[in-house]
Amino acid sequence: MSGIYIHIPFCRQACHYCNFHFSVNRRLLPEMVEAIQTEMDRKLGVQNRPATETIYLGGGTPSLLSYRQLTDLIDRIRKHTRVVPDAEITLEANPEDITPAHLQEWRNAGINRLSIGIQSFNDNDLLRLNRNHTGVMAEEAVLSAASFGFDNISIDLIYGIQGSGPDDWKKNIDKALLLPVQHISAYALTVEPKTAMEVRIRRGQDEHPSETAMVEQFYLLLQMLEDGGYEQYETSNFCRPGHISRHNTSYWEGKPYLGFGPSAHSYDPPVRSWNLSNNTLYIQQVRAQMLEAASEVLTMEQQANEYIMLQLRMRKGLDLSAFRLRFGSPLYDQLQQNAVHSIQTGQLVHSGNILCISKPSLMLADGIIAGLFVEDQGLSGGEAGI
């Protein structure tokens, strides 16, 4: 099992755009940590468990954990599995939690990678998103983390925020480039159902993000980060040499992983499973030894389509020979036929055995990828090739 994910479903306040599973009522945090440890005992406490290569504490806001809670969780993993010496151990942290005392505790606990939820260095953006920090706090958080020896720092940024123009976005990127940051994840603002932002837009209290602005800001991001020495290795992820997110890359490469905590997903091909998204029920079911994850067994076609989607999000592209070896000639032939039109229009680039999305078409990636999806093998095509 290459990766382990731990979901800490608590936050100080609700960001207006976020639809992840969380609660602002932290009363159950101690009981939640105990329940997650119990779930670990049951899932990890089996013989011949593969070594753990990455650990990722996400949420929610895992930087709310006390030192004891954090070390209890990591130690429980080490109790049941061999954690490789160079394991990547990531903690998601908000700028307001990054203090000298916490940084020292995190280093002592074995955290060697921080993913800091900055989203923007612009105070107007942060107010609109209902973040709990300022731009100055975000900058100071990165500098403080670096001063404590963290040399694998990732930050999250959001583009396409209402009221934020290209000059504002350029200033955000300029600020990031001046900081000791090795990895940047940048996402388009998405209006998710039932979020505070979606409700405000539906009521006419806020405007919908501009798709034109998103496209403009995305390509500005690509150019500025490339000029600044960052490599785009996945559609939304950029790094300095040698600093990819090993944990997230294992997802994109289809490797097995285990998730712990409410709403956490696990994948052991061809089975995907996930815990219920209810804090109280999760704790109750773990205590009663009745926690049962929902699951689905992916068909060969579903596995192939997921492989296509994830591989094409990575800039190294889809290895067609590997696809054929993994999924067989009928699905490979169908993929060939499905790709012809997008290659002819320049949306896909075919070089040797590699298929990738052209740079000008990256913002159209979802639609291009959907057009490649294979169906039941009985519908596979003939000999048309790419």
Number of C-alpha atoms within 10 A of each C-alpha: 16 20 26 20 21 24 23 29 27 25 19 15 15 19 18 20 19 19 15 13 18 24 20 12 12 14 10 14 18 12 14 23 20 17 21 23 21 18 20 21 15 13 14 19 14 10 8 9 13 13 16 22 20 23 25 23 26 19 24 23 23 23 26 20 16 14 16 10 16 21 18 16 19 19 15 16 20 15 14 20 19 13 21 13 8 9 19 21 22 24 22 21 23 24 23 16 17 20 14 14 10 17 22 15 17 22 14 12 18 16 23 19 21 26 22 25 21 27 22 28 23 18 14 16 21 19 14 16 22 16 21 16 19 20 20 12 17 23 18 17 23 23 15 16 23 17 13 12 12 20 16 22 22 27 23 17 22 22 27 24 23 18 13 16 15 16 10 17 23 15 14 20 20 14 14 22 18 10 14 18 19 20 26 27 21 18 17 18 21 17 18 15 12 12 16 19 24 20 16 14 14 12 10 10 11 14 15 18 19 13 12 10 18 22 17 14 22 22 15 16 18 18 11 15 21 15 11 15 13 21 21 21 17 20 19 17 22 24 23 18 11 10 17 21 22 18 22 13 15 16 15 19 13 16 15 18 22 23 25 23 28 27 24 22 21 21 19 14 13 13 14 18 18 20 19 18 16 15 21 12 13 22 23 15 14 20 14 9 12 10 16 13 15 11 14 11 13 14 12 18 16 16 18 22 20 18 20 24 20 18 21 26 23 20 19 15 21 22 17 18 13 13 18 16 10 15 15 14 14 18 25 23 20 23 26 20 18 22 22 16 14 17 17 12 9 14 20 25 18 20 10 10 13 15 22 22 27 18 17 11 12 20 16 14 20 12 9 20 22 13 14 20 20 24 16 13 14 8 11 17 17 11 9 11 14 18
